[in-house]
Amino acid sequence: MDWSVIAASLPKFVHAFGVTLWLSAVSVILATLLGLVLAVCRDYKIPVLSQISIAVEELFRNTPLLIQLFFMYYGFPSIGIKMNAEACAIIGMAILGGAYMSGAFQGGFGGIPTVQIESARALGLSIPQMIRYVTLPQGLTRSVPAIAANAIFIVKETSIFTVIAVPELTNTARDLIGLYYHTNEYLLELVIAYAIILIPLSVVLTLLERRVRRGSFRTA
């Protein structure tokens, strides 16, 4: 192991680390918001929007992210829609992640006792009021474990952004290996960089999940 090679390439990996962290954070946030919207549309069977939600989920869950990114990055310009690589990566990951997050939220919403929904309707609450006072408070806490798993999945999947030349960690490692052939050194940096992101994220999400579970039990 040549530590001088690692030291020389460290600035490039630090920059790529920042890019990966930024893309991951934005993708997770947008995917969570989109997933919540899709889940609400399906759960309340909102006309048209419910059908669109189903179509989005089925399409993006059942096609590879690689193909989705290729289509958006290389196909959209032919119809006049041009995006830079980072915007394409964020949009693609946000929609894919949103499709999976929707399933997580639906699982949480499905755990709400039917009697509470019926009681809310009997009281004359509108759909927005039911979402605000019944569905979200209980559904979100029940969805935390699945949301956490999907967040980690999204972060790991950012490595595929290399196919559209986004300067994230995997792309940086691949380029350096192609130029200087120090495979072991650059792969070690790549593994360490992802570990620095994923291990603390996993710990935080696990602690959050435990806290939510304790809160649920106390409430119960």
ABEGO torsion letter per residue (X at the ends): XBAAAAAAAAAAAAAAAAAAAAAAAAAAAAAAAAAAAAAAAAAAGBBGAAAAAAAAAAAAAABBAAAAAAAAAAAAAAAGBBBBAAAAAAAAAAAAAAAAAAAAAAAAAAABBAAAAAAAAAAGBBAAAAAAAAAAAAAAAAAAAAAAAAAAAAAAAAAAAAAAGBBBAAAAAAAAAAAAGBAAAAAAAAAAAAAAAAAAAAAAAAAAAAAAAAAAAAAX
